[in-house]
């Protein structure tokens, strides 16, 4: 599973040009750190909670709602739609907060730090598995997303 990030113009902080950058699990993320895809239920449940701040950039496919109730440190959050377009960005979200975006199908988180982060309109895509991004195909417990 890989992530592809596209941008309309050169942004030095993204380390890529207007073409696409392919980013794989465990590979360097464009803002520093390493990509981690929350692919199991346990990883999705735990997220960045109860960890010391590090450079992990965590991706939650099929997600539009996150919380920081068990977090000890603030985080940066970006919501993207099923086309991968970043819809909303939150910086330095403190513990005990819930964030939602109805149109989102993907969430990206990292521990809050100064420096570049996603901007509205950036694009993050799960390559090789379009299905994992599409919320319409996901059947959650007790409800069906159609």
TORPA-4810 file (N, C-alpha, C, O; in nm, 3 decimals):
<nodes>
NODE_1_0.084_-0.117_0.000_0.000_0.000_0.000_0.089_0.123_0.000_0.189_0.127_0.071_X
NODE_2_0.055_0.222_-0.078_0.137_0.342_-0.088_0.049_0.465_-0.085_-0.072_0.458_-0.107_X
NODE_3_0.110_0.576_-0.060_0.042_0.704_-0.066_0.103_0.784_-0.178_0.224_0.778_-0.200_X
NODE_4_0.022_0.858_-0.248_0.072_0.948_-0.350_0.029_1.087_-0.311_-0.087_1.108_-0.275_X
NODE_5_0.120_1.180_-0.319_0.088_1.316_-0.282_0.110_1.405_-0.402_0.217_1.401_-0.463_X
NODE_6_0.011_1.485_-0.438_0.022_1.572_-0.554_0.000_1.716_-0.512_-0.077_1.746_-0.421_X
NODE_7_0.068_1.804_-0.580_0.060_1.946_-0.547_0.059_2.025_-0.676_0.120_1.984_-0.775_X
NODE_8_-0.009_2.137_-0.675_-0.021_2.219_-0.795_0.109_2.288_-0.833_0.129_2.319_-0.950_X
NODE_9_0.195_2.313_-0.740_0.319_2.384_-0.771_0.430_2.332_-0.681_0.406_2.255_-0.589_X
NODE_10_0.549_2.375_-0.709_0.665_2.333_-0.630_0.652_2.389_-0.489_0.626_2.508_-0.471_X
NODE_11_0.668_2.304_-0.391_0.675_2.348_-0.253_0.796_2.280_-0.194_0.797_2.158_-0.176_X
NODE_12_0.896_2.357_-0.163_1.023_2.302_-0.115_1.004_2.215_0.009_1.071_2.113_0.024_X
NODE_13_0.911_2.256_0.097_0.889_2.181_0.219_0.829_2.043_0.193_0.833_1.958_0.282_X
NODE_14_0.773_2.019_0.075_0.711_1.892_0.043_0.811_1.795_-0.019_0.781_1.676_-0.032_X
NODE_15_0.927_1.843_-0.059_1.029_1.761_-0.122_0.980_1.692_-0.248_1.026_1.582_-0.279_X
NODE_16_0.890_1.752_-0.320_0.848_1.694_-0.446_0.800_1.805_-0.540_0.774_1.917_-0.496_X
NODE_17_0.790_1.774_-0.666_0.751_1.870_-0.768_0.604_1.849_-0.799_0.538_1.769_-0.733_X
NODE_18_0.552_1.920_-0.900_0.411_1.913_-0.933_0.369_1.775_-0.982_0.250_1.742_-0.979_X
NODE_19_0.464_1.693_-1.027_0.428_1.555_-1.055_0.395_1.490_-0.922_0.372_1.562_-0.825_X
NODE_20_0.390_1.362_-0.913_0.351_1.298_-0.788_0.471_1.236_-0.717_0.567_1.193_-0.781_X
NODE_21_0.464_1.233_-0.586_0.562_1.163_-0.503_0.493_1.037_-0.452_0.380_1.043_-0.404_X
NODE_22_0.560_0.925_-0.462_0.503_0.803_-0.406_0.566_0.779_-0.270_0.688_0.778_-0.256_X
NODE_23_0.482_0.758_-0.172_0.528_0.741_-0.035_0.477_0.608_0.017_0.357_0.582_0.011_X
NODE_24_0.564_0.526_0.065_0.527_0.392_0.113_0.534_0.383_0.265_0.602_0.462_0.331_X
NODE_25_0.464_0.286_0.318_0.466_0.257_0.462_0.610_0.252_0.512_0.692_0.178_0.458_X
NODE_26_0.642_0.330_0.613_0.776_0.333_0.668_0.873_0.423_0.595_0.987_0.439_0.639_X
NODE_27_0.831_0.482_0.482_0.916_0.572_0.405_0.907_0.713_0.463_0.815_0.742_0.538_X
NODE_28_1.002_0.800_0.429_0.998_0.937_0.479_0.874_1.012_0.431_0.837_1.006_0.314_X
NODE_29_0.810_1.082_0.522_0.694_1.165_0.490_0.743_1.302_0.444_0.854_1.342_0.479_X
NODE_30_0.663_1.375_0.367_0.709_1.503_0.310_0.739_1.611_0.412_0.812_1.705_0.380_X
NODE_31_0.687_1.602_0.533_0.712_1.703_0.635_0.810_1.654_0.740_0.818_1.711_0.849_X
NODE_32_0.882_1.550_0.710_0.969_1.487_0.807_0.895_1.376_0.877_0.772_1.380_0.889_X
NODE_33_0.966_1.278_0.923_0.903_1.165_0.989_0.878_1.051_0.893_0.923_1.053_0.778_X
NODE_34_0.806_0.950_0.941_0.778_0.831_0.862_0.628_0.807_0.852_0.554_0.831_0.947_X
NODE_35_0.584_0.759_0.735_0.444_0.725_0.716_0.411_0.595_0.788_0.488_0.499_0.782_X
NODE_36_0.298_0.593_0.857_0.243_0.471_0.916_0.095_0.467_0.879_0.021_0.562_0.906_X
NODE_37_0.053_0.358_0.816_-0.086_0.344_0.777_-0.156_0.258_0.881_-0.118_0.143_0.904_X
NODE_38_-0.259_0.313_0.943_-0.335_0.241_1.046_-0.425_0.139_0.976_-0.541_0.167_0.948_X
NODE_39_-0.369_0.023_0.949_-0.439_-0.077_0.869_-0.510_-0.184_0.952_-0.592_-0.258_0.898_X
NODE_40_-0.483_-0.192_1.080_-0.552_-0.289_1.165_-0.642_-0.217_1.264_-0.625_-0.098_1.290_X
NODE_41_-0.736_-0.289_1.319_-0.828_-0.230_1.417_-0.754_-0.176_1.538_-0.787_-0.068_1.589_X
NODE_42_-0.655_-0.249_1.585_-0.579_-0.205_1.701_-0.501_-0.077_1.671_-0.498_0.015_1.753_X
NODE_43_-0.439_-0.070_1.554_-0.366_0.052_1.516_-0.460_0.170_1.505_-0.426_0.281_1.547_X
NODE_44_-0.579_0.148_1.449_-0.677_0.256_1.435_-0.726_0.303_1.572_-0.743_0.423_1.595_X
NODE_45_-0.747_0.209_1.661_-0.795_0.243_1.794_-0.690_0.320_1.873_-0.721_0.419_1.939_X
NODE_46_-0.567_0.276_1.866_-0.460_0.338_1.944_-0.410_0.468_1.882_-0.390_0.566_1.953_X
NODE_47_-0.391_0.470_1.751_-0.341_0.590_1.685_-0.211_0.639_1.745_-0.117_0.561_1.764_X
NODE_48_-0.204_0.767_1.776_-0.084_0.826_1.836_-0.093_0.833_1.988_-0.003_0.887_2.054_X
NODE_49_-0.201_0.780_2.045_-0.224_0.790_2.189_-0.117_0.715_2.269_-0.064_0.614_2.225_X
NODE_50_-0.089_0.767_2.385_0.005_0.709_2.481_0.143_0.684_2.422_0.210_0.587_2.456_X
NODE_51_0.183_0.772_2.335_0.318_0.765_2.277_0.389_0.895_2.308_0.326_1.000_2.323_X
NODE_52_0.518_0.887_2.316_0.597_1.010_2.329_0.600_1.076_2.192_0.600_1.006_2.090_X
NODE_53_0.603_1.208_2.186_0.608_1.274_2.056_0.726_1.226_1.973_0.841_1.225_2.018_X
NODE_54_0.697_1.186_1.852_0.800_1.143_1.758_0.763_1.198_1.620_0.678_1.286_1.609_X
NODE_55_0.825_1.147_1.518_0.803_1.199_1.384_0.708_1.113_1.301_0.708_1.122_1.179_X
NODE_56_0.627_1.031_1.366_0.531_0.946_1.294_0.423_1.033_1.229_0.371_1.125_1.292_X
NODE_57_0.391_1.003_1.104_0.278_1.065_1.034_0.181_0.951_1.007_0.207_0.867_0.920_X
NODE_58_0.069_0.948_1.080_-0.023_0.835_1.074_-0.140_0.865_0.981_-0.196_0.975_0.984_X
NODE_59_-0.175_0.767_0.900_-0.284_0.778_0.803_-0.396_0.683_0.844_-0.371_0.565_0.871_X
NODE_60_-0.518_0.735_0.848_-0.636_0.656_0.882_-0.729_0.651_0.761_-0.807_0.744_0.739_X
NODE_61_-0.722_0.543_0.681_-0.815_0.530_0.569_-0.957_0.505_0.620_-0.975_0.455_0.731_X
NODE_62_-1.055_0.540_0.541_-1.197_0.519_0.574_-1.231_0.582_0.708_-1.292_0.518_0.794_X
NODE_63_-1.192_0.707_0.727_-1.211_0.773_0.855_-1.253_0.918_0.832_-1.200_0.986_0.744_X
NODE_64_-1.347_0.966_0.912_-1.387_1.107_0.905_-1.410_1.167_1.044_-1.466_1.276_1.056_X
NODE_65_-1.366_1.095_1.148_-1.392_1.138_1.285_-1.275_1.092_1.372_-1.245_0.972_1.377_X
NODE_66_-1.210_1.185_1.440_-1.100_1.149_1.530_-1.118_1.221_1.663_-1.189_1.322_1.673_X
NODE_67_-1.053_1.168_1.764_-1.058_1.234_1.895_-0.919_1.230_1.957_-0.833_1.151_1.918_X
NODE_68_-0.900_1.317_2.056_-0.771_1.324_2.125_-0.790_1.300_2.275_-0.713_1.350_2.356_X
NODE_69_-0.893_1.223_2.312_-0.925_1.203_2.453_-0.813_1.133_2.529_-0.792_1.164_2.647_X
NODE_70_-0.742_1.041_2.469_-0.636_0.969_2.539_-0.497_1.023_2.506_-0.396_0.963_2.544_X
NODE_71_-0.492_1.135_2.438_-0.364_1.193_2.398_-0.305_1.273_2.513_-0.377_1.333_2.593_X
NODE_72_-0.174_1.274_2.520_-0.104_1.353_2.620_-0.041_1.477_2.557_0.004_1.567_2.628_X
NODE_73_-0.037_1.482_2.422_0.028_1.590_2.350_-0.061_1.637_2.235_-0.139_1.558_2.182_X
NODE_74_-0.052_1.763_2.197_-0.133_1.812_2.084_-0.088_1.749_1.952_0.027_1.706_1.938_X
NODE_75_-0.180_1.744_1.856_-0.151_1.687_1.725_-0.197_1.781_1.613_-0.280_1.869_1.635_X
NODE_76_-0.142_1.760_1.494_-0.187_1.826_1.372_-0.271_1.725_1.296_-0.234_1.607_1.288_X
NODE_77_-0.384_1.769_1.240_-0.477_1.679_1.172_-0.515_1.737_1.037_-0.535_1.858_1.023_X
NODE_78_-0.525_1.649_0.935_-0.573_1.689_0.803_-0.680_1.591_0.758_-0.658_1.469_0.762_X
NODE_79_-0.795_1.641_0.714_-0.903_1.559_0.661_-0.901_1.568_0.509_-0.889_1.677_0.454_X
NODE_80_-0.914_1.453_0.441_-0.917_1.451_0.295_-1.041_1.375_0.247_-1.088_1.284_0.315_X
NODE_81_-1.093_1.412_0.130_-1.210_1.344_0.075_-1.170_1.219_-0.003_-1.052_1.184_-0.007_X
NODE_82_-1.267_1.152_-0.065_-1.235_1.026_-0.133_-1.152_1.046_-0.259_-1.096_0.949_-0.310_X
NODE_83_-1.143_1.168_-0.310_-1.051_1.198_-0.419_-0.911_1.232_-0.368_-0.819_1.252_-0.447_X
NODE_84_-0.896_1.239_-0.236_-0.768_1.268_-0.176_-0.740_1.416_-0.154_-0.632_1.452_-0.107_X
NODE_85_-0.834_1.502_-0.186_-0.816_1.646_-0.170_-0.833_1.684_-0.023_-0.932_1.648_0.040_X
NODE_86_-0.735_1.756_0.031_-0.741_1.799_0.170_-0.851_1.903_0.186_-0.851_2.007_0.119_X
NODE_87_-0.945_1.874_0.275_-1.063_1.958_0.296_-1.046_2.055_0.413_-1.087_2.171_0.405_X
NODE_88_-0.986_2.007_0.519_-0.972_2.089_0.639_-0.844_2.050_0.711_-0.806_1.933_0.714_X
NODE_89_-0.779_2.149_0.769_-0.653_2.128_0.840_-0.666_2.189_0.980_-0.717_2.300_0.996_X
NODE_90_-0.620_2.116_1.080_-0.619_2.163_1.218_-0.476_2.153_1.270_-0.410_2.051_1.252_X
NODE_91_-0.430_2.259_1.333_-0.294_2.261_1.390_-0.304_2.265_1.541_-0.392_2.331_1.596_X
NODE_92_-0.214_2.195_1.608_-0.201_2.194_1.754_-0.333_2.167_1.826_-0.374_2.244_1.913_X
NODE_93_-0.399_2.060_1.789_-0.525_2.020_1.853_-0.492_1.964_1.991_-0.417_1.867_2.002_X
NODE_94_-0.547_2.024_2.097_-0.513_1.980_2.233_-0.584_1.849_2.269_-0.675_1.806_2.197_X
NODE_95_-0.543_1.786_2.379_-0.612_1.665_2.426_-0.758_1.694_2.459_-0.797_1.808_2.485_X
NODE_96_-0.839_1.587_2.457_-0.982_1.591_2.491_-1.066_1.671_2.393_-1.155_1.747_2.433_X
NODE_97_-1.038_1.654_2.263_-1.114_1.721_2.158_-1.158_1.617_2.056_-1.086_1.521_2.030_X
NODE_98_-1.277_1.635_2.000_-1.325_1.548_1.892_-1.338_1.633_1.766_-1.395_1.742_1.768_X
NODE_99_-1.285_1.581_1.655_-1.291_1.650_1.527_-1.361_1.561_1.425_-1.337_1.440_1.420_X
NODE_100_-1.447_1.621_1.344_-1.516_1.547_1.239_-1.524_1.632_1.114_-1.527_1.755_1.119_X
NODE_101_-1.529_1.563_1.001_-1.559_1.629_0.875_-1.640_1.530_0.793_-1.589_1.426_0.752_X
NODE_102_-1.763_1.563_0.771_-1.857_1.471_0.707_-1.813_1.419_0.571_-1.838_1.304_0.538_X
NODE_103_-1.747_1.502_0.494_-1.707_1.464_0.358_-1.573_1.392_0.353_-1.532_1.348_0.245_X
NODE_104_-1.506_1.379_0.464_-1.373_1.317_0.465_-1.381_1.165_0.453_-1.476_1.102_0.500_X
NODE_105_-1.279_1.108_0.391_-1.264_0.963_0.380_-1.126_0.919_0.427_-1.095_0.799_0.427_X
NODE_106_-1.045_1.014_0.467_-0.907_0.985_0.505_-0.861_1.091_0.604_-0.891_1.210_0.586_X
NODE_107_-0.790_1.050_0.708_-0.737_1.144_0.806_-0.587_1.120_0.820_-0.542_1.005_0.826_X
NODE_108_-0.510_1.228_0.827_-0.366_1.220_0.848_-0.335_1.297_0.977_-0.382_1.409_0.996_X
NODE_109_-0.256_1.234_1.065_-0.220_1.296_1.193_-0.070_1.289_1.215_-0.001_1.201_1.163_X
NODE_110_-0.021_1.383_1.294_0.116_1.379_1.345_0.118_1.457_1.476_0.025_1.533_1.504_X
NODE_111_0.221_1.438_1.555_0.235_1.520_1.675_0.262_1.663_1.631_0.339_1.687_1.538_X
NODE_112_0.198_1.758_1.697_0.208_1.899_1.659_0.352_1.948_1.669_0.423_1.919_1.766_X
NODE_113_0.393_2.020_1.569_0.525_2.083_1.569_0.522_2.199_1.471_0.436_2.207_1.383_X
NODE_114_0.618_2.289_1.488_0.630_2.402_1.396_0.672_2.350_1.260_0.722_2.239_1.246_X
NODE_115_0.652_2.432_1.161_0.694_2.394_1.027_0.576_2.363_0.938_0.460_2.376_0.979_X
NODE_116_0.605_2.321_0.816_0.499_2.299_0.718_0.409_2.180_0.754_0.451_2.085_0.820_X
NODE_117_0.287_2.189_0.710_0.188_2.083_0.724_0.096_2.095_0.604_0.112_2.187_0.524_X
NODE_118_0.004_2.005_0.589_-0.087_2.012_0.475_-0.160_2.144_0.470_-0.180_2.210_0.572_X
NODE_119_-0.198_2.182_0.351_-0.282_2.299_0.330_-0.406_2.253_0.257_-0.404_2.153_0.186_X
NODE_120_-0.513_2.326_0.275_-0.637_2.294_0.205_-0.610_2.293_0.055_-0.550_2.386_0.002_X
NODE_121_-0.655_2.188_-0.013_-0.634_2.176_-0.157_-0.521_2.081_-0.194_-0.515_2.036_-0.308_X
NODE_122_-0.431_2.050_-0.099_-0.328_1.949_-0.126_-0.399_1.817_-0.153_-0.518_1.802_-0.124_X
NODE_123_-0.327_1.721_-0.208_-0.388_1.593_-0.238_-0.307_1.477_-0.183_-0.185_1.472_-0.201_X
NODE_124_-0.375_1.385_-0.117_-0.315_1.264_-0.062_-0.400_1.148_-0.110_-0.520_1.143_-0.083_X
NODE_125_-0.338_1.054_-0.181_-0.413_0.941_-0.235_-0.351_0.810_-0.191_-0.229_0.798_-0.184_X
NODE_126_-0.434_0.714_-0.164_-0.389_0.578_-0.139_-0.376_0.514_-0.276_-0.477_0.491_-0.344_X
NODE_127_-0.256_0.485_-0.318_-0.234_0.425_-0.449_-0.241_0.274_-0.438_-0.210_0.217_-0.334_X
NODE_128_-0.281_0.211_-0.546_-0.284_0.066_-0.550_-0.407_0.005_-0.483_-0.433_-0.114_-0.499_X
NODE_129_-0.481_0.086_-0.411_-0.599_0.034_-0.344_-0.701_0.145_-0.328_-0.724_0.193_-0.218_X
NODE_130_-0.762_0.185_-0.439_-0.863_0.291_-0.434_-0.975_0.254_-0.338_-1.035_0.340_-0.273_X
NODE_131_-1.003_0.127_-0.330_-1.111_0.080_-0.245_-1.090_0.117_-0.099_-1.187_0.145_-0.028_X
NODE_132_-0.965_0.118_-0.052_-0.939_0.146_0.089_-0.970_0.291_0.125_-0.987_0.323_0.242_X
NODE_133_-0.977_0.378_0.025_-1.007_0.518_0.051_-1.157_0.544_0.043_-1.208_0.633_0.111_X
NODE_134_-1.226_0.468_-0.039_-1.367_0.496_-0.063_-1.453_0.455_0.054_-1.466_0.336_0.084_X
NODE_135_-1.509_0.551_0.119_-1.593_0.524_0.234_-1.721_0.451_0.192_-1.779_0.377_0.270_X
NODE_136_-1.764_0.473_0.068_-1.887_0.412_0.019_-1.877_0.260_0.015_-1.980_0.192_0.019_X
NODE_137_-1.758_0.206_0.006_-1.741_0.062_0.000_-1.721_-0.002_0.136_-1.719_-0.125_0.148_X
NODE_138_-1.708_0.078_0.240_-1.675_0.026_0.371_-1.801_-0.006_0.449_-1.895_0.074_0.453_X
NODE_139_-1.804_-0.121_0.511_-1.916_-0.159_0.597_-1.867_-0.161_0.740_-1.791_-0.249_0.780_X
NODE_140_-1.910_-0.064_0.817_-1.869_-0.056_0.957_-1.956_-0.142_1.045_-2.057_-0.195_0.999_X
NODE_141_-1.919_-0.155_1.170_-1.998_-0.235_1.264_-2.133_-0.168_1.289_-2.140_-0.052_1.331_X
NODE_142_-2.238_-0.240_1.263_-2.371_-0.189_1.294_-2.429_-0.091_1.196_-2.547_-0.055_1.207_X
NODE_143_-2.350_-0.046_1.101_-2.407_0.042_0.999_-2.336_0.019_0.867_-2.224_-0.031_0.863_X
NODE_144_-2.401_0.056_0.764_-2.348_0.032_0.630_-2.339_0.166_0.558_-2.437_0.241_0.553_X
NODE_145_-2.223_0.194_0.504_-2.202_0.321_0.432_-2.237_0.297_0.286_-2.163_0.228_0.216_X
NODE_146_-2.347_0.352_0.240_-2.389_0.338_0.099_-2.405_0.473_0.037_-2.439_0.483_-0.081_X
</nodes>
